[in-house]
Amino acid sequence: TSLASIIGTGWSSALAHHRRGAVRWDLFWRLVPGIILGAWAGAAIAGLLPQGWLQRIFGVFLVYVGLRMLVPRGETPTGFAPGNWGLATVGGGIGALSAIVGIGGGTLTVPYLVRTGLDMRRAVATSSACGVPIALAGTLGFVVSGWGREGLPTLSTGFVYWPAVLGILLTSILTAPVGARLAHSLPVPVLSRFFGILLLLVAAKLLLD
């Protein structure tokens, strides 16, 4: 359901970044093949995992990302130019983990692109575009892996619950351009700290529940 809502949100965000000329479409197209295959695989794996384990994996993942946001390691960009196979492989890992934990992949894509020497704002913009194929492929994977499962709520297709998707999209499509505008104006360290605190609070709720 989270991934399905990201289709619209990610598209709105990517379009806003594109209008500012910040999306590196050349990198996007080289990442996409791996992203799609990885997201399909991640959705299939998530469909086989017990719900408790999936909740714990997501919680631990949020702790890691939250701490990275709050305590940056001050890594120096390598500046290397990854080849097509390298980007496809990285895209596969990003797509798989993103589908398993139900995210658009920004928390993985942005650090990787920055590490290769890409400007932070271009990394954020390119990551927003990458979230769309992750969401599309992951949603399709969860529809297939959840098809025919008993106990799912009405108005679901597989594991995707459409009323929740609609409720999220009604506001997120409108506010995603606002977020893109803030990403190009507010100091990055301030945004990182607030986001890190939010992720740690959500992780605590998941791990202690």
Disulfide bonds with the S-S distance in Angstrom:
none
